[in-house]
Amino acid sequence: MASNALESEREKKVGKSAKRELKGITGKLLTLLGVCASLYYLLFISGALSRIGIHIQSIPHGALLFGLINILVIFYYPATKNAPKDKLPWYDVLLILLNALACGYVFFFYDPVIISHFQLLEPSIVDLLFGGILIIIIIETTRCTIGWAMVVVVVFCFFHTFYAQYFPGLLYGRNHLLSDVISYQYMTSEGIWGVALQTVSLIVVMFIIFGSFLAKTGIGDFFNNLAFSLVGHIRGGPAKVALITSGLFGMISGSTSANVATTGVFTIPLMKRVGYTADFAGAVEAVASNGGQIVPPVMGVVAFILAELLGISYLKVCFVSILPAFVYYLALFVMVDLEAAKSNLKGLPREDMPSLKKVIKEGWYYMIPVLMLMYFMIGPGYPPETSCFFALLILIGLSMIKKKDRITPRKMIEALEDGAKGMMSVMPAVASAGLIMGCISLSGVAYNLSGLLVETARGNMLILLCLAATSCFILGMGMTSVPCYLIVATLVAPALGNMGVPVLAAHLFVFWYGITSFITPPVAVGAYVAASIANGNVWKTGWIATRLGIVTFIIPFMFVYNPALLFMGSLGTIVLSTCTTIVGVAALAAGISGYIIKPMNWVERFSFVIGSCMLIYPGWTTDLLGAILVGIPFFWHIRHMKLIGRKKAEKEL
């Protein structure tokens, strides 16, 4: 991982907002709170609490964990830029107390109070008071951690729920009283404590803690050195290193911005060193990091929520995502390679690269915990959180092999604290997503939007997909992956299902299109973070990232028109579709880059792009036409290369 100096430089470059730096007794108490939150979760998930007679249901568990993390958020994130950074103002102390009361009320009295009151439709004044207070606190902590974009959506959803009868068209619905909305959000499993927060508090947190322990070992350096030893010396090597490192790191982090900030501080300067422009280097890192959200097993924690929503196995979600993720990174690899060839960019000196044999010899055991994680889920069939817990125990044991990677008591405390800090950007987001889903459920907007999309498409699947894609892109602006997916899954996915699209394909379609806003202007958060590290132009970086990530816009359509990409169908269909898709995506990357062996003219580029789309679209006829359109200019370039080689040989003779 980065040194302290590099970490400080990264924070300075990415424009990270200043957090409070509370030292002394307050700082130690914060560390203790973070450690306690992570330890409580580990004791809960391992079953240790149940064995000693402490039985906690899922919603009270979520309330307790959320309450603890929300306290950390209030401590670390000042409400305003002018708020003191070295102490807590009185209003933050008040927020902490109110947060503790509202979450503690659910933890201690969920069974006898909340369920009975809601069933009788007679919420007490205390229920409504604490519910209203917690909703306000959630909105505030979301503003501090995620930003105003999600806050605006949450506030609008509440406003709409109160006055739905006065809205036109698809926004028309039934009005609800304030007491009804608060009781529904606070006292049921459909609002704050819905599927998003329950999935995160039961499953995802384990992976966050696991990732914080991994960071304390040398796995980051292992990924980096492995990538450099494999491709660092070939043309455009640093860009390919960025693809591999960001892809591997993304499997663990699942966050575009965190991925860019962590790996980009190393890869972007190296890309610039071999000749890539600052804008292109930033774009490569942004697109590579964004791919971490679609790479199993973590997938920006969406894989867990998607499995929970659809009632399918988490392993199935991971399995069907393997080929799309491979195709995504294949296209990026071809693009950066052809860009390097076009600009005659070399790799880094071979003698400066680490030895692959040495890298594997010194760090092979880093992959054991990850492999064992998959084994526990596939073999014995343990739940993801239990499998991850066992993998964590194995990781701690393996860390004893090398002194420098050993997880000492000090490192363990730091890892537990980092795990709690890692929850700070997730918990408020999923709680806000729960509020949004609760409001949508009450108002019935999801049904209206689904019906409107289907009606507008008039039975045309392509029009419906384009409308759905546009809706997902807009709804995903400014969101993190979890709330982004939950919103588009609630509002848009049902429309695709109504037109006969397989449910899993529909949900993956809306998820992929939801995260396109991370690399596409005007929002393009990932591209802008990368541009700040590269000292490039944020707008140019965003548009280059859009061009490099073109497959992000195409692959979701393949989920619908070619479900074989998701391993749906016969073996022969899957094999044929896989082969034509790989060739088609590589051809598309070449057509977009405008280069094969030499620069292509506009006719050749057009032929490549159209041919690649035909190869991607399933069917013997389209495959044949696509092969012809791609093959003719390709073999023309091969012939041109042979002619040049022959002339050169004759000249030398």
VOGU-3710 file (C-alpha; in Angstrom, 3 decimals, decimal comma):
1> masnaleser> 0,000/0,000/0,000  1,035/3,614/-0,350  3,348/5,219/2,094  2,175/8,070/4,308  3,679/10,594/1,927  1,925/9,092/-1,065  -1,323/8,887/0,880  -1,103/12,581/1,768  -0,343/13,435/-1,832  -3,287/11,350/-3,017
11> ekkvgksakr> -5,690/13,121/-0,655  -4,363/16,460/-1,808  -4,764/15,552/-5,499  -8,198/14,003/-5,341  -9,505/16,923/-3,349  -10,584/14,792/-0,428  -12,703/16,768/2,018  -11,007/17,408/5,322  -12,218/15,149/8,087  -11,953/15,865/11,756
21> elkgitgkll> -8,683/14,917/13,375  -9,670/14,219/16,951  -6,705/13,304/19,106  -6,145/12,588/22,744  -8,890/10,862/24,698  -11,540/11,629/22,063  -9,420/10,066/19,325  -8,828/6,953/21,421  -12,529/6,681/22,167  -13,256/6,864/18,424
31> tllgvcasly> -10,755/4,076/17,786  -12,404/2,049/20,535  -15,846/2,677/19,034  -14,711/1,552/15,577  -13,012/-1,550/16,968  -16,098/-2,388/19,054  -18,395/-2,012/16,024  -16,284/-4,421/13,958  -15,817/-6,832/16,858  -19,536/-6,855/17,582
41> yllfisgals> -20,224/-7,731/13,960  -17,658/-10,558/13,965  -19,117/-11,984/17,183  -22,620/-11,764/15,735  -21,800/-13,298/12,364  -19,658/-16,094/13,818  -22,500/-17,164/16,101  -20,479/-16,501/19,252  -23,233/-14,322/20,728  -25,874/-16,988/20,125
51> rigihiqsip> -23,716/-19,593/21,842  -23,700/-17,580/25,048  -27,448/-17,000/24,938  -27,585/-13,567/23,266  -30,005/-13,880/20,359  -30,392/-10,810/18,149  -32,756/-10,589/15,192  -31,637/-9,140/11,881  -33,423/-5,762/12,159  -32,253/-4,978/15,728
61> hgallfglin> -28,769/-6,077/14,627  -28,920/-3,693/11,664  -30,169/-0,890/13,908  -27,307/-1,370/16,376  -24,597/-1,560/13,727  -26,062/1,354/11,782  -26,292/3,432/14,952  -22,630/2,806/15,818  -21,417/3,644/12,301  -23,605/6,740/12,131
71> ilvifyypat> -21,930/7,997/15,309  -18,554/7,591/13,605  -19,848/9,515/10,584  -20,995/12,420/12,764  -17,634/12,437/14,527  -15,473/12,321/11,396  -17,506/14,429/8,940  -18,037/18,064/9,995  -21,398/19,510/9,011  -19,863/22,587/7,349
81> knapkdklpw> -16,472/23,684/6,045  -16,191/26,179/8,872  -17,021/23,658/11,593  -14,148/22,991/14,029  -11,901/20,096/13,000  -10,386/19,392/16,398  -13,519/19,203/18,549  -17,241/18,471/18,358  -19,677/21,409/18,296  -22,794/21,151/20,450
91> ydvllillna> -25,109/20,316/17,552  -23,042/17,259/16,611  -23,133/16,071/20,217  -26,918/16,453/20,099  -27,090/14,486/16,832  -25,057/11,661/18,367  -27,369/11,436/21,379  -30,521/11,503/19,243  -29,053/8,924/16,861  -28,243/6,634/19,793
101> lacgyvfffy> -31,787/6,985/21,176  -33,513/6,384/17,809  -31,422/3,330/16,886  -31,335/2,045/20,465  -35,130/2,201/20,600  -35,343/-0,218/17,662  -32,609/-2,459/19,090  -34,197/-2,835/22,527  -37,923/-2,626/21,739  -38,354/-3,849/18,170
111> dpviishfql> -40,458/-6,941/18,978  -42,872/-5,705/21,646  -43,315/-2,149/20,413  -42,721/-1,557/16,731  -44,326/-4,684/15,276  -47,421/-4,533/17,483  -47,929/-0,819/16,950  -47,644/-1,062/13,195  -49,968/-4,050/12,958  -52,597/-2,083/14,887
121> lepsivdllf> -51,834/1,024/12,782  -51,415/2,903/16,048  -47,850/4,178/16,199  -47,132/5,949/19,447  -45,795/9,479/19,781  -42,420/8,000/20,757  -42,376/5,846/17,611  -43,078/8,829/15,381  -40,681/11,119/17,244  -37,723/8,749/17,027
131> ggiliiiiie> -38,628/7,807/13,452  -38,723/11,436/12,335  -35,457/12,191/14,126  -33,666/9,226/12,541  -34,874/10,149/9,047  -33,439/13,662/9,461  -30,149/12,262/10,781  -29,890/9,841/7,857  -30,376/12,684/5,386  -27,675/14,720/7,134
141> ttrctigwam> -25,095/11,900/7,308  -25,820/11,091/3,665  -25,134/14,707/2,734  -21,811/14,596/4,565  -20,624/11,301/3,095  -22,237/11,052/-0,351  -23,158/14,612/-1,270  -26,185/16,674/-2,202  -27,279/14,613/-5,220  -28,727/11,793/-3,159
151> vvvvvfcffh> -30,143/14,159/-0,546  -32,125/15,968/-3,246  -33,546/12,651/-4,451  -34,531/11,603/-0,907  -36,184/14,950/-0,110  -38,053/14,949/-3,424  -39,317/11,408/-2,780  -40,712/12,469/0,609  -42,305/15,587/-0,863  -43,829/13,526/-3,642
161> tfyaqyfpgl> -45,219/10,973/-1,173  -47,024/13,747/0,716  -48,461/15,408/-2,413  -48,554/12,621/-5,041  -52,138/13,436/-6,072  -51,063/16,838/-7,338  -48,355/15,488/-9,681  -49,133/14,834/-13,359  -48,620/11,729/-15,478  -46,411/8,942/-14,221
171> lygrnhllsd> -45,749/10,814/-10,948  -49,420/10,753/-10,016  -50,183/8,661/-6,939  -51,880/8,572/-3,557  -51,120/11,127/-0,842  -49,908/9,906/2,541  -49,892/11,575/5,928  -46,618/12,350/7,682  -47,387/9,822/10,443  -48,051/7,084/7,858
181> visyqymtse> -44,784/7,739/6,053  -42,671/7,840/9,231  -44,242/4,671/10,646  -43,759/2,855/7,327  -40,123/3,953/7,042  -39,139/3,391/10,686  -41,351/0,554/11,872  -41,346/-1,941/8,998  -38,802/-3,887/6,986  -39,712/-1,918/3,835
191> giwgvalqtv> -38,044/1,422/4,620  -34,869/2,187/6,541  -34,485/-1,410/7,695  -35,230/-2,819/4,249  -33,349/-5,285/2,082  -30,471/-2,869/1,389  -29,474/-2,194/4,991  -30,166/-5,771/6,058  -27,987/-7,177/3,275  -25,176/-4,769/4,074
201> slivvmfiif> -25,356/-5,302/7,846  -25,517/-9,091/7,489  -23,217/-9,820/4,527  -21,390/-6,870/3,027  -19,792/-5,654/6,265  -17,921/-8,955/6,505  -16,305/-8,300/3,134  -15,428/-4,736/4,150  -13,666/-6,013/7,272  -11,987/-8,762/5,237
211> gsflaktgig> -10,710/-6,121/2,804  -9,322/-3,991/5,646  -7,373/-7,002/6,948  -6,119/-7,775/3,432  -4,833/-4,203/3,197  -2,691/-4,796/6,282  -0,868/-7,599/4,475  1,204/-7,198/1,331  -1,568/-8,110/-1,104  -1,623/-4,605/-2,620
221> dffnnlafsl> 2,089/-4,780/-3,429  1,609/-8,358/-4,658  -1,099/-7,307/-7,139  1,021/-4,379/-8,286  4,224/-6,415/-8,703  2,345/-9,235/-10,409  0,931/-6,827/-12,990  4,320/-5,200/-13,620  6,067/-8,552/-14,006  3,470/-9,697/-16,548
231> vghirggpak> 2,961/-6,653/-18,780  5,052/-3,760/-17,497  7,770/-4,212/-20,131  5,553/-4,560/-23,241  4,279/-1,617/-25,295  1,960/0,572/-23,258  2,904/-1,526/-20,238  1,862/0,888/-17,456  -1,648/1,212/-18,943  -2,003/-2,561/-18,950
241> valitsglfg> -0,678/-2,637/-15,404  -3,463/-0,213/-14,484  -6,041/-2,560/-16,023  -4,776/-5,605/-14,129  -4,136/-3,857/-10,814  -7,415/-1,957/-10,818  -9,317/-5,077/-11,835  -7,753/-7,166/-9,052  -8,106/-4,429/-6,456  -11,638/-3,744/-7,631
251> misgstsanv> -12,623/-7,328/-6,826  -12,049/-6,382/-3,201  -12,994/-2,701/-2,976  -15,818/-2,498/-5,512  -15,672/1,315/-5,414  -14,699/3,370/-8,467  -13,437/6,453/-6,621  -11,573/4,448/-3,950  -10,037/2,286/-6,654  -8,865/5,292/-8,681
261> attgvftipl> -7,440/7,012/-5,619  -5,614/3,894/-4,399  -4,118/2,487/-7,604  -4,104/5,649/-9,714  -1,477/7,356/-7,605  0,969/4,679/-8,852  -0,258/3,848/-12,355  -1,099/7,301/-13,740  2,419/8,798/-13,302  3,914/5,676/-14,933
271> mkrvgytadf> 1,557/5,949/-17,898  2,575/9,571/-18,353  6,221/8,548/-18,042  6,079/6,305/-21,149  4,243/8,925/-23,226  0,497/8,701/-22,593  -1,144/12,117/-22,235  -2,456/13,127/-18,816  -6,053/12,984/-20,069  -5,661/9,516/-21,572
281> agaveavasn> -3,830/8,168/-18,508  -6,566/9,432/-16,208  -9,253/7,981/-18,469  -7,614/4,550/-18,520  -7,470/4,448/-14,721  -11,068/5,644/-14,380  -12,470/3,023/-16,758  -10,301/0,258/-15,305  -11,411/1,160/-11,785  -15,059/1,388/-12,758
291> ggqivppvmg> -14,798/-2,181/-13,988  -14,213/-3,262/-10,402  -17,938/-2,815/-9,821  -18,799/-5,518/-12,341  -16,031/-7,992/-11,460  -16,965/-10,873/-9,146  -16,927/-11,591/-6,277  -17,737/-8,188/-4,683  -19,164/-6,141/-7,607  -19,495/-2,993/-5,521
301> vvafilaell> -21,481/-5,101/-2,992  -24,372/-5,076/-5,486  -23,982/-8,835/-6,084  -25,231/-9,551/-2,569  -28,211/-7,215/-2,811  -29,116/-8,425/-6,307  -29,101/-12,033/-5,095  -31,244/-11,078/-2,101  -33,772/-9,147/-4,186  -34,179/-11,921/-6,754
311> gisylkvcfv> -34,014/-14,754/-4,251  -31,199/-16,504/-6,127  -27,784/-17,785/-5,135  -25,016/-15,227/-4,733  -22,731/-17,672/-6,555  -25,059/-17,593/-9,562  -24,733/-13,809/-9,742  -20,945/-14,156/-9,645  -20,961/-16,954/-12,229  -23,038/-15,121/-14,841
321> silpafvyyl> -20,880/-11,992/-14,391  -17,582/-13,689/-15,268  -17,820/-13,487/-19,070  -19,176/-9,894/-19,232  -16,348/-8,755/-16,927  -13,770/-10,556/-19,099  -15,168/-8,992/-22,278  -15,101/-5,546/-20,637  -11,415/-5,769/-19,754  -10,537/-7,393/-23,084
331> alfvmvdlea> -11,882/-4,343/-24,915  -9,879/-2,021/-22,645  -6,713/-4,073/-23,142  -7,054/-3,917/-26,940  -7,712/-0,174/-26,860  -4,705/0,749/-24,725  -2,500/-1,590/-26,748  -3,548/-0,046/-30,057  -3,185/3,466/-28,596  0,381/2,562/-27,617
341> aksnlkglpr> 1,071/1,141/-31,077  -0,417/4,205/-32,784  1,708/6,558/-30,675  4,770/4,258/-30,732  4,843/4,048/-26,929  7,218/1,571/-25,352  7,013/-0,295/-22,089  9,198/0,227/-19,041  12,738/-1,213/-19,087  12,629/-4,986/-18,558
351> edmpslkkvi> 15,440/-4,837/-16,031  13,356/-2,503/-13,853  10,463/-4,971/-13,718  10,146/-7,526/-10,911  10,663/-11,175/-11,766  7,397/-13,075/-12,197  8,933/-16,171/-10,641  10,122/-14,174/-7,646  6,788/-12,363/-7,246  4,843/-15,631/-7,232
361> kegwyymipv> 7,361/-17,330/-4,966  7,185/-14,537/-2,401  3,460/-13,834/-2,527  1,559/-16,890/-3,801  -0,037/-17,436/-0,417  -1,840/-14,075/-0,623  -4,365/-15,669/-2,976  -5,157/-18,579/-0,649  -7,724/-16,676/1,472  -9,550/-15,493/-1,669
371> lmlmyfmigp> -9,534/-19,010/-3,154  -10,687/-20,505/0,132  -13,480/-17,940/0,252  -14,784/-19,276/-3,050  -14,256/-22,873/-1,928  -16,323/-22,443/1,237  -19,207/-21,039/-0,810  -19,019/-23,613/-3,616  -17,954/-26,730/-1,683  -19,670/-26,875/1,718
381> gyppetscff> -22,116/-24,220/0,513  -21,675/-21,845/3,444  -23,356/-18,407/3,259  -21,099/-15,639/1,869  -20,587/-13,966/5,270  -19,656/-17,259/6,975  -17,291/-18,177/4,138  -15,661/-14,770/4,376  -15,268/-15,142/8,141  -13,418/-18,449/7,699
391> alliliglsm> -11,274/-16,864/4,959  -10,404/-14,075/7,408  -9,202/-16,589/9,971  -7,049/-18,251/7,291  -5,664/-14,851/6,261  -4,648/-14,042/9,835  -2,927/-17,415/10,112  -1,081/-17,061/6,778  0,080/-13,561/7,667  2,388/-15,140/10,231
401> ikkkdritpr> 4,578/-16,529/7,418  6,383/-13,223/6,886  7,315/-10,826/9,630  6,626/-7,697/7,568  3,098/-8,891/6,705  2,276/-10,313/10,111  -1,042/-9,120/11,521  0,136/-8,065/14,947  -2,271/-6,942/17,701  -1,621/-3,352/16,641
411> kmiealedga> -2,390/-4,129/12,980  -5,487/-6,044/14,057  -6,810/-3,032/15,941  -6,060/-0,821/12,941  -7,812/-3,277/10,606  -10,894/-3,423/12,819  -10,977/0,366/12,988  -10,492/0,648/9,204  -13,302/-1,845/8,702  -15,652/0,379/10,693
421> kgmmsvmpav> -14,453/3,429/8,752  -15,089/1,539/5,517  -18,728/1,214/6,537  -19,124/4,983/6,894  -19,702/5,618/3,182  -21,966/2,576/2,826  -24,376/2,700/5,783  -25,868/6,195/5,215  -26,158/5,425/1,483  -28,125/2,202/1,949
431> asaglimgci> -30,303/3,794/4,644  -31,142/6,614/2,221  -31,793/4,044/-0,497  -34,214/2,393/1,915  -35,993/5,727/2,403  -36,261/6,182/-1,369  -37,575/2,654/-1,894  -40,068/3,129/0,935  -41,420/6,326/-0,625  -41,587/4,738/-4,074
441> slsgvaynls> -43,437/1,764/-2,630  -45,994/3,993/-0,904  -46,597/6,278/-3,891  -46,700/3,575/-6,573  -44,391/5,510/-8,924  -42,457/2,350/-9,828  -45,564/0,830/-11,376  -46,322/4,073/-13,256  -42,824/4,397/-14,725  -42,732/0,737/-15,718
451> gllvetargn> -46,075/1,079/-17,479  -45,017/4,306/-19,228  -41,797/2,757/-20,580  -43,644/-0,262/-21,928  -46,401/1,914/-23,419  -43,910/4,310/-25,052  -41,927/1,431/-26,562  -45,127/0,048/-28,176  -43,758/-3,480/-28,151  -40,382/-2,523/-29,659
461> mlillclaat> -37,637/-4,049/-27,520  -34,874/-1,784/-28,850  -36,839/1,381/-28,035  -37,631/0,045/-24,568  -33,971/-0,747/-23,890  -32,876/2,702/-25,058  -35,470/4,371/-22,829  -34,462/2,153/-19,901  -30,769/2,858/-20,488  -31,374/6,625/-20,521
471> scfilgmgmt> -33,465/6,417/-17,352  -30,772/4,386/-15,566  -28,021/6,786/-16,620  -29,943/9,801/-15,306  -31,016/8,091/-12,081  -27,450/6,925/-11,448  -25,889/10,392/-11,586  -24,127/11,285/-8,362  -25,009/7,966/-6,705  -22,772/5,247/-5,332
481> svpcylivat> -23,309/1,771/-6,786  -25,659/0,408/-4,084  -28,342/3,147/-4,038  -27,931/3,511/-7,792  -28,763/-0,154/-8,351  -31,618/-0,186/-5,848  -33,321/2,782/-7,489  -33,013/1,542/-11,070  -33,945/-2,000/-10,012  -37,129/-0,653/-8,430
491> lvapalgnmg> -38,114/1,818/-11,146  -36,816/0,423/-14,445  -36,171/-3,339/-14,197  -39,897/-4,238/-13,909  -40,535/-2,665/-17,328  -37,989/-4,986/-18,936  -39,506/-7,951/-17,134  -42,949/-7,002/-18,482  -41,547/-7,273/-22,016  -40,264/-10,796/-21,438
501> vpvlaahlfv> -36,628/-10,060/-20,561  -35,242/-12,674/-18,111  -35,273/-11,183/-14,620  -31,538/-11,639/-14,011  -30,682/-10,121/-17,404  -32,987/-7,170/-16,679  -31,350/-6,443/-13,323  -27,825/-6,694/-14,735  -28,864/-4,400/-17,601  -30,063/-1,650/-15,290
511> fwygitsfit> -27,060/-2,072/-12,971  -24,514/-1,746/-15,783  -26,251/1,315/-17,182  -26,588/2,826/-13,727  -22,810/2,860/-13,225  -22,056/4,383/-16,640  -22,457/7,801/-15,009  -19,197/7,165/-13,080  -17,180/7,607/-16,297  -19,552/9,651/-18,479
521> ppvavgayva> -19,905/13,463/-18,305  -21,479/15,544/-16,922  -21,034/13,705/-13,589  -18,193/11,183/-14,249  -16,943/11,112/-10,651  -14,341/8,425/-11,356  -12,954/10,294/-14,364  -12,735/13,559/-12,428  -10,850/11,947/-9,537  -8,412/10,409/-12,030
531> asiangnvwk> -8,020/13,746/-13,836  -7,095/15,475/-10,577  -4,358/12,886/-9,953  -3,094/13,164/-13,542  -3,321/16,974/-13,579  -5,421/16,651/-16,708  -8,518/18,336/-18,075  -11,529/16,841/-16,323  -13,841/17,273/-19,306  -11,433/15,702/-21,815
541> tgwiatrlgi> -10,655/12,887/-19,396  -14,361/12,174/-19,032  -14,984/11,973/-22,768  -11,908/9,799/-23,371  -13,135/7,523/-20,570  -16,512/7,333/-22,322  -14,802/6,286/-25,553  -12,623/3,703/-23,816  -15,602/2,365/-21,887  -17,825/2,068/-24,959
551> vtfiipfmfv> -18,438/-1,622/-24,196  -20,156/-0,574/-20,959  -22,956/0,779/-23,154  -23,066/-2,241/-25,486  -22,687/-5,278/-23,225  -25,995/-4,671/-21,350  -27,863/-4,921/-24,663  -26,154/-8,279/-25,155  -27,694/-9,482/-21,865  -31,101/-9,086/-23,501
561> ynpallfmgs> -30,443/-10,032/-27,125  -27,847/-12,680/-26,360  -28,477/-14,257/-22,916  -25,819/-16,858/-23,756  -23,361/-14,221/-22,529  -24,862/-14,918/-19,098  -24,462/-18,673/-19,664  -28,164/-19,065/-20,452  -28,930/-21,627/-23,178  -27,342/-24,738/-24,655
571> lgtivlstct> -23,613/-25,400/-24,474  -23,187/-24,988/-28,245  -24,973/-21,622/-28,217  -22,904/-20,414/-25,280  -19,598/-21,429/-26,915  -20,492/-19,871/-30,281  -21,797/-16,667/-28,694  -18,723/-16,384/-26,499  -16,357/-16,705/-29,476  -18,215/-14,236/-31,704
581> tivgvaalaa> -18,621/-11,796/-28,810  -14,899/-11,841/-28,018  -13,989/-11,268/-31,676  -16,686/-8,610/-32,015  -15,586/-6,693/-28,927  -11,924/-6,779/-30,025  -12,970/-5,531/-33,468  -15,062/-2,764/-31,923  -12,076/-1,663/-29,823  -9,937/-1,533/-32,970
591> gisgyiikpm> -12,602/0,388/-34,881  -12,962/2,948/-32,091  -9,152/3,285/-31,829  -8,787/3,651/-35,608  -5,679/1,493/-35,775  -4,711/-2,131/-36,445  -1,285/-2,496/-38,003  -1,444/0,983/-39,458  -3,990/3,818/-39,100  -7,389/3,020/-40,629
601> nwverfsfvi> -9,277/5,353/-42,930  -12,892/6,219/-42,165  -14,268/3,497/-44,477  -12,253/0,801/-42,702  -13,240/2,117/-39,275  -16,899/2,186/-40,264  -16,636/-1,362/-41,583  -15,003/-2,535/-38,346  -17,589/-0,879/-36,090  -20,611/-2,157/-38,054
611> gscmliypgw> -19,063/-5,598/-38,439  -18,264/-5,821/-34,744  -21,853/-4,947/-33,811  -23,098/-7,707/-36,125  -20,726/-10,201/-34,522  -21,959/-9,193/-31,090  -25,611/-9,580/-32,138  -26,563/-13,298/-32,105  -27,457/-15,177/-35,298  -25,687/-16,977/-38,137
621> ttdllgailv> -26,545/-14,317/-40,704  -25,242/-11,414/-38,621  -22,157/-13,413/-37,647  -21,337/-14,100/-41,307  -21,877/-10,483/-42,387  -19,882/-9,268/-39,402  -16,992/-11,603/-40,198  -16,911/-10,290/-43,785  -17,023/-6,617/-42,762  -14,258/-7,110/-40,196
631> gipffwhirh> -12,247/-9,647/-42,181  -11,802/-7,673/-45,413  -10,063/-4,598/-43,919  -8,177/-6,794/-41,438  -6,621/-8,991/-44,135  -5,969/-5,890/-46,228  -3,840/-4,575/-43,357  -2,096/-7,968/-43,038  -1,293/-7,848/-46,752  -0,037/-4,292/-46,395
641> mkligrkkae> 2,284/-5,373/-43,581  3,666/-8,232/-45,692  4,310/-5,877/-48,621  6,202/-3,479/-46,358  8,226/-6,364/-44,948  9,066/-7,625/-48,463  10,162/-4,171/-49,648  12,322/-3,755/-46,580  13,968/-7,142/-47,173  14,604/-6,307/-50,862
651> kel> 16,111/-2,972/-49,865  18,471/-4,635/-47,404  19,603/-7,094/-50,131
//
